[in-house]
Amino acid sequence: MSDILIDIADTGVATVTMNRGDVHNAFNEQVIADLTAAFRRVGEDPAVRVVLLRGVGKSFSAGADLSWMKKMAGYSREENLADAMGLATMLRTLDECPKPTVAVVQGPAFGGGVGLVSACDIAIGVETATFALSEVRLGIIPAAISPYVISAIGERACRRYFLTGERFSAAEAHRIGLLHELTSADGLEETVAKTVRNLMDSAPSAVTAAKELIRAVARRPLTEEVMRDTAERIARQRASAEGKEGVGAFLDKRTPSWRS
């Protein structure tokens, strides 16, 4: 998996790095399979508290690899379907990772790269980064990434950028919700470190439960079923060892056990 590097620090921070700087960290079928395996591995590792997603070189990710695109041009419908499901599975694995995920966007993100940023819980980007959903300019559509991009930036912004394929700035990405934080290149690591510290201050199982809560509630009408589900979730968390420890630490004015 030399194209995908995994580093798990003693601090509990796992870094998944796309290591294809010579091709702007573009995807092919092997890279997609390796990313899927990497996200599963860090998600299942009990020592991991936070996952950072990075790319080496000038770009975060340029989306589809050109040689892969040439292969796809000769695929049958069935082969195209299987190929697209591979990408969809990778993005879903990232989206459903039980650990908090942070996209560290040090350069441009196009197509599937925007999908990766959207599927992460938090996205931090440098002010010089650029973005594009340029699939329509190739006669295709951003289908596999669409659930995550629409969730991140909303239907209204997608109506523009899915249809025009135009590039947009990091400032615009921040305005429409794709990026949570904008920073200078020199300030990127400090901003990432601050975000990691904030995540480390949160109880690990509560973070996982909070992610599950968002998926359970988002875009659903407020029915009795939803109300009951949310009540059961908070009751379960309050009764957990972690919930008791957190409330006890607050009342006792001490540091909870998960914070160093």
Secondary structure as UniProt FT lines:
FT   TURN            2..3
FT   STRAND          4..8
FT   TURN            10..11
FT   STRAND          13..18
FT   HELIX           21..23
FT   TURN            24..25
FT   HELIX           29..44
FT   TURN            46..47
FT   STRAND          50..55
FT   HELIX           66..72
FT   TURN            73..74
FT   HELIX           77..95
FT   STRAND          101..105
FT   STRAND          109..110
FT   HELIX           112..119
FT   STRAND          122..126
FT   TURN            127..128
FT   STRAND          130..132
FT   HELIX           135..138
FT   TURN            143..145
FT   HELIX           146..164
FT   STRAND          167..169
FT   HELIX           170..176
FT   STRAND          181..183
FT   TURN            185..187
FT   HELIX           188..200
FT   HELIX           204..217
FT   TURN            218..219
FT   HELIX           224..239
FT   HELIX           241..252
FT   TURN            257..258
//
